Structure formats: C-alpha cells, structure tokens
Amino acid sequence: MEAVESHLRIVHGRREPRPASPGEPPLTELTGFGMYPRVQGRERLSEDLERITDGAVLTRGLGRSYGDASLPPPGGAPVAGSPLADRVLAFDLGTGLIRAEAGVTLMRLNRLSLPRGWFTPVTPGTHWVTLGGMVAADVHGKNHHVAGCFGEHVRTLRMRLADGRLVECSDERDQDLFRATLGGMGLTGHVLEVTFQLERIATPWIWQESEQVADLERALERLQDAGREWPFTVCWNDLLADGARLGRGLLVKGRWATAAEAPPAPPRWRAAPTLPFALPSWAVQPWMLKIGNALNFHKHGAGVRRRIVHPETFFYPLDVVREWNRVYGRRGFTQYQAVLPGPHGHPRHRRFIETLRAHGGHVYLCVIKDCGAAGRGLLSFPKPGVSFALDLPIGPETQRVSDALGEFVAAEGGRIYLAKDAFTRPEHLRAMDGERLAAFDAMRRRWDPERRLRSALSIRLLGDAP
C-alpha cells in the first residue's frame, strides 16, 4: 500500500523498540466519559503500544466508553494507554485500504482521508475515539441500516494475546478470535493495529434534510420511511415533554453531496472550545432541559429544511464543545442504550419509554436510530429494530431505572450496548444475551484460560475475579 505525507506521521516502517521504563506508573484516577464510576488505576502511556501491553490487563484509548468498559479492575493492575500510538502505517489512495495503529483518533483520520475522497464507512457520534476503541465497541452510526457496524469493514487485526503472543487475525485466520474481538470490549486481546476499508465519497460535504415529528409514534414511522431512501438517518426526541407531545422531535436525514451541490472549497476544520471545569451537580435541572427542548423543536419550524452542512456538524454535533460531559458535574451521567426488535410501530417502544418515566428517569438527551442486520462481531450490539440512546444524570434513582429497563429489554427480546453501560446487573444481561455470552466465554477460555485480560465491566457483568 502507498504511504502519503501528512500531519499524522504516516510512515512505512516500524519504531525501534525502546527500553522499558523502570517500575509502573503511579496510581491515578481513571473514569469513562460518563464520569462514573471512578477508579484508581495505573495507566502506561507510550508510542510503543506493543511494549506497554505486555502484562497489561486491558488497553484503554480515550476513555470514551461511558461506563466501566475501559476501566481496570480494582487493585492497581496496569492498563495500556494507546493514544500516543497514532501512526497511519499505510494508505492506498486507489483502493481506500488503510492500516493504522490502534491509537489513531477518528478526528485525525477524517482530516487525512476526507480531502482525498475517502471516509470511514461507519462512524459513531464523536470523532474523539481511537481505532482500537472502535473495534472494541464495534461502533455503529447513523447508517447502520445500510452499512452495518465498523467491524464489517475491518480486514485484519494485529494483536497481543493474553499470553504475550503477537498474532494477526482475520476472517480467514483465527476467525473465532477475530469475530470475538469485534465488540469484545477489549477482553480478547490488545489491539495493536487495524486494517480496514474506507468508503469512496463524491465530496466532503453532506446534503441534509430535517423535519419535525409530532410524537414518538410519528417519529418511528418517519424514521422507518426515511431509512428506505437515505443512507444516514437519526431522530432527536424530547422525552421530557408530557402527554401527546411525548417523543416529539426532529428527524435528520443525510447523504454525501454531489459535486454539483457542494461548495467549491473543502470544509474548514474547526477548533472546538473546551468546557473548562465540571459544573455543580445542581446546575442543570430537568425543567431547564424541558424549556430548551421546546425551543429547539419550535425553532426548526414545520416545513422540511434542506441545506448543505459541514461533515463535522452532521456526524459530530456534540463535539462542538470538548468535555461537554462536565455539564453533569462530578456525579456524572449514564447512557442507557438498548435496541428493541421491530416493527417500528410496535407498542413495545412506547412501553419502553413509559417504563423509564414510571421509575423516575429524566432523559436529558434521547437519540433514536434504525438498526439493520446483526454483524459478525460475537457481542456486537445492534440487531434489526430500533435503538434508543438515553442520557440520564446519575442520581439515587439510577439503579432502579436501569433495573426496570433491564427487565423490560430482556422480556422484549432486546439487548444493551456494553460500551455505554454502567448499571446493568449480570442476571439481566444473561437474560438478554445468554447464548452469545456462553459462546464468548468459551472463546475466552480458549485464548485466555487464566483470565489475564479483564476490566471493571468484566468483573461486574461476566464474573471475572478482581
């Protein structure tokens, strides 16, 4: 593959191994993006990811999983931090095949590939995520009904196994390891390098249409209709509204703009300000969001709005402010994300929201997306149906809300997204996903019989020893 020059330090060769630093790093506070839970851990940081994964119990990227998936178990076991291992090793400009270290961020990758007519075929709702994290969570986006998860586009993974071996796996070689790693939350091995296929795009701009939807049922109906015509669809919904307005929102549809539609100049990359500190936990209240949601809904107007938008505006609207999670204060927040099977008009979707509200859940942000066919990742999240992503501030009611939703999702044949979870109980997870969990456990027994690789999540949900 051809290598090209850019600010990403694209190179042909590999770094020379560096001598190990004496001792382990000191204990420091680690947390996920939801800022809950907080644990004391030892994070090794180096450009040489291959070296620092030796003996580590987990590899951690930018910590953008919301709950405890990227947190170490208690006791100070070392985790490897990947962000400094950020080289793109090869990029074939003719085919879009790219090989990069696990610490490359999606933000940097986009700024390399978009001007050259390529884009990642699947992107989550933030570009502050590493390639290794995208593999571990098997991320999905606004186009899951068309393109599936990120893992569907991964060709090979170079990994360090729990016993120290270095392997390269794919669908043709060690398929069980490869597929368990896609969505395996980092519990199958340390991802060192990722080779995957980019998508050719006509221009780096997005043609967007948006419209109001009056309530939850109308939102689901229009989301399904839009998915038949548009590659990117998503719906923002107001779950703080009452009565007939419950679930009202804005449906957003998009596609890559054609050369005739797009501005002649490429998009300019924007610097995002950083929220400098965590707000007091009382600073944002449900009544404030209720007013804000109403203003956002009515500001749009009743007609369909059509316009060309910046790709960062379309794919990453919350990245306009870095560290926006600090709005929730040190108590933090959680995102309960579940997929419920279709059809879109089934009453289970309203009952899901009613269960949430009946147990005191105040949703500050709700995003609904279509999910298509399940992918090849053994524990990948999506399945055919509707995905609800619910941001809730953490409070005394949070565990009660999670328990009620867990029982509901299990009874209705749904499942949760482990990359967002912090409160689900193991018995609820088994009820949702017992067969896949058994297969994942068998795979781990084969590749890591001593359970050297583990996390706070695997201890909470999978029965791993601390």
N, C-alpha and C positions, 0 to 999 in steps of 0.2 A: 504494500500500500504506500501511496505517495505521502510524504510528510510536507507540511506547509508551515511558513513562519507566521507567528502571531504572538500576542502578549501572553498566551497560555503556555509558553515554553514548550512548544511541540518539538520532539526530538526523535531520532532513530534509535539510539542506544539506551542502555540502562545505566543507572548510577552505580558507582563503585560502592560496595558495602562499607559502612562506617563502623568503627569500633563501638561496642555497646557502652552506654553511659553507666557509671557505677551506681548501683542501688536503684530503687524505684522512686518515682516522683512522690511528693508528699500528698497526703490526703487533702482533697478539696471538695467543695460542694458541687454535685452534678444534678441536673434536672432535665426533663424534657421540655418541649415548647409550652406545654400546659402549666409548667412550673410546679407540678405535683406529680409524684412525690419528689422529695429532695433527699439525696443520699450522699454519704461520704465515700468517695472513690479515688482511685489512683489512675490518672489518665496519662498514658505515654503519648507524646507527640513527636513526630519526626517525618522528614521527607522519605525515609526508608521504611515504608509500611511493612515490607517483608520481614525486616528485622524486629520491629516492635510488636508484631503479632505473635512472636514466639513466646509461648507461655501465657498469653493474654486470654481472658475468658470471653471476650467479646470485642468486636470492632465497633466504634462509635463515629458517626460522621459529624453533622452539625447539630445533632440533638433535636431534630425537628419532628420526631415522633412525639405525639402529645403526652403519652403516659410514661410507662416504665420499660418500654421495649428496648431503649438504648441505654438503660442504666445497669450498672453492675450489681451483683448480689451483695449483701452485707458482708463485712469482714475485710474490706480493703483489697480484694483481688484486682489485679491490674486490667485495664481495658486499653485497647489501642485506638488512638485518635487519628483519623485518616485525612483531615483537611489539608495537611501540608503535602501529601502525596497527590499532586494535582496536575500531572503531566498528561497531555494527549500524545500518545506514542505514535499513532499513525492515523491518517485521514485520507481515504481515497476520494478525491474530488469528483471522479467519474461515476462511482457507484454509490457513494454515501456510506460506505462501511467505515466504521471508526473504532479504534481501540484506545482505551484511556485508563489511567489509574483510578482507583475507587474513590479518591478524594476530590476529583474534579467536580465543581459545582455546576448545576444546570444553568445558572446565570452566566458563567463563563463560557460554557459550551454553546449556549444560544448566541452569544456575541461573536463567537467564532463561526458558527455554521450558518446563521441567518443571512449575512451578507453574501455568502457563497451559494445560496439557493437551496439550503437544506435545513431541516428542523427535526428535533426529536419527535418520533411518531406518537408518543404518549407523554404528556406532562401533567404532573399534579398541580395543585393550585398555588404553589410557591416555587420560585426558582432558587430559593435558598435551601437546596437539598443536594446531597452528593450522589454520584452514580451508584456507589455502594449501598446507600440508603434506598435508592430507587429499586435496586434489586431486592434488598432485604424485605421491603414492604410490597414489592411488585405493584408499584403505583399505577393508578388509573387516572383518567381525566374526563373532560367534557365529551370525549369521543369514544368512550368505551363501547357503545353500541355499534361502532364501526371498526375500531382498531384494537379492541381488547386492552390488556394490561401491557406494561412495559416489557415484561418477560417474554411476550410473544415475539419481540423483535431482537432479543438477545441471542447471539450466536454462540459465544463461548464465555466461560468464566475461568480466570486463573485464581486459585485459592490456596490458602494454607489450611490444612486439616487440623483437627484437634491433636493428633499425634505428631504434628510438626511437618508432615509430608507436604510437598508442593505439587499440585495437580492442575490440569486444565480439563474442565468437563464441559459437556455439551449434550445435545440430544443424541449424538452419535457415540459419545464416550461417557461412561458413568452417568447414564441418564437419570437414575434414581436420585443421585446426589444433585445433579443439575436442577431437576424439577423441584426438589425439596428446598433448594436454596432460593428459588423464586418465591418470595413471600414467606420465607422461613425465619424471618426476624433475626437473622444473624446467628442462628443456633446450629447451623450445619457446617460452618467453616468461615474463615476470614476471607472475604472477597478482596483480592488484590488488584485485579484488572478486569475490565468488562469490554467485550467486543459486541457491537450491536449495529443495527441498520438504521440510518437516518431516512427521513422522508423528503423527497424532492418537492419543492414548493414553487409556485409561479412567481410570487412576490413575497416580501416580508411583511405585508400589511394584511389586516383582517377586514372583510366585509361583514358588518354586524347588523342584525335586526333585533329589536326588542319590543315587547308589548306587555300591557297589564293583564293579569289574570285575577278574577274577582274573588276566588276562594280556592280551597285545597282541591276539590274535585275538578274544577276548571283547569287548575294548574297541571294536574296529572294528565288530563285529556289533551291539553295543548302540547305538553311535553312529548307525549307519545306521537302526536301528529307531526311535530317538528322533527323528531328523530327519523322519520321516513324520508325527509328531504335534506336535512342539514347534517354535516359531519360533527359539528360542535353544538351541544345544547346544554343548558343549565337553567335552573329556576331558583331565584331567591324568594323565600316565603316568610311571611310575618306570622309567627306563632304566638305573639303577644296580643294580637287582635282578638276580639271577642265575637261571639255569635256567628252570624252569616259571613262575617269578614275573615274568619279564621283561615289562615293559609293563603290569603291574598298575596300577590307578589308580582315579580317581573320575570318573564321568560326571555332568555337571551339566546340567540342563535347566531352561528358564525361559520364562515368558510374563508379560505385564503383568497384574497382579492386577485383578480386578473390584472394583467399588465395595463389594460385599458382603464381599469377602475382605480388603480393605485397611484398615489403621488409619485412624481418622477424621482424624488430624492428618497434615500433609505431612511428608516426611522432613526431618530437620535436617541441614544441611551441616556436614561435619566438617573440622576443621583437622588436616592431616597433619604430624607431626614430620619433620624433615629429618635424614638421616644426615650428621653434620657434617664428616666427613673420609673419605678413602679408606682402607680397611683395608690392612694389609700384604698383599702378594700371596699369602703362605703362610697367611693366617689362616683361609681356608675351604678344606677339603680334601674330596675325593670321599667318604671314609669318614664324614665328618660329615653330608653330604647323604644318604648311604645310610641312616644312622640316622634322620635327620629324615623322609625319605620313608616309611620303615616306620612310624614313629609316626603320621604324617599319615594313612596308609592305614588302620591299625588303629583309630585314634581315631574314625573315621567309624562303624564297626560294619557288620554285614552287611545290615541292613534298609535300605529306602528311607526317606530323610529328607525331609520336606515342611515348608516354612516360608515365611513372608513375609520378604523381605530388602530392605535398602536398595538403591536402584539403583546407588550407587557401589560397594557391596560386590560386587554381581553383575557389573557391567561392568568395574570397575577394581580388582580385588583387590590388585594390586601398588602402586597409588597410595596405599596406607595409610601408606607411608613415602616421602617425597620423596628423590630422589637415591639410591635403593636400589642403583643400579648401582655405587656406590662400594664395595659389598661385595667386588667383584672386584679391588680395588686398581688401581694405575696401569697394570698390564699390560692391564687391560680384558677384555672378553669379546666374543664374536660370536654372532649368532643365525643359524643356517643354517635357512632356511625354504624348503621345497620342497613342491610339490603333485605327487602321483603319481596317474595315472588309475586309476579303479575297475576292477572292483568292489571293495568293501571287503574281501572275503575273499581277494583275490588274494595269492599268496605273495610278490609283489614288495615288499609293505610290511614283512614280516619281514626279507627280504633287505636292504632299505634300512638297517634298524637293525643287522643283523649286519655289514654293510659298515662302518658307523660304528664299531662296537665293535672290529672286527678291525684297524682302523687307529689305535686308541688314543684314540678320542673319549670323553670323560667328560661326559655331558649332565647339567647341574645342574637344568635345568627343561625339560620336554617338554610341549607342548600340541598336541593333535590336534583338527582341526575338519573338518567337511564342507565341500566346495566344490560349488557348483551351476554353472550355465551361465556361460561366459565373458561378460564385459561388453563394452561398446562402446569402452572405452579401448584404444588401439592396443597398448600394452605392459602392460596391466593383468595382474596376477599370476594370479588364480585361473582354473581350468578345472575341469570336472567330475572329481571324485576326492576324495582325502584330503590335507589339508595337515598337514605336520609342522613345528613350530617348535621348534628345538633350541638352547638356550642352552649355550654351551661357553666355559670360561675360555680365554683366549689363552695358548698355550704353544708349545714347539718343534714339537709335532705338528700344530698347527692347519692349516697349509697342506697337509700330507699328507692330513689328514682331508677338507678341502674338495675337494682334487683327486679323491680316491676317490669322494666323494659326487657331484661334478660329472659324472664319467664315468658313474656309475650312473644318475643322474637323466636325463641325455641319452639313454642307451640305452633307458630305460624310457618315454620319451615324456612326461617331466615338465618342470617349469620351476622356477626360483627366484624369490624376491621381492627385487627390486633394492633396496628400501628397507631391507632388513636386511643386505645382502651387504657383505663386505669382502675376501673372499679368492678368489672365483671367477675363473678365468682366461678370457680372451676366447674362446679356442677352444672351451671348454666351453659358454659362453653361446651362441655361434653354433650349436653342435650341438643345443642345446635349442630355439632360437628364431630360426633363421636367416631364415625368411620374414618374420616380423614385424619383425625388426631391419632388414632391407632396406627394408621399407615405411617404417619410422621414419626411416631415413637419407635416403630420398628426400624425405620431408616436411620434414626439417630443411634439405636443400639448397634447397628452395623458399623457406622462410621465413627461413632464416639461412644463406645460402650461405658467409659468411665465418667461420662457427662462432664468433661472438662470445660466445654462451652456452655455457658448459662448466663442468665440475666435476671434482673428483678422480676420481669414478666414471667420467665420460665419457672421461677420458684413459686410465684403467686398462682399461676394457672396450670402448669404442666407437671407439678410435683417434684421438681428438681430440688436437691438438697442445697441449703445455703452455702 
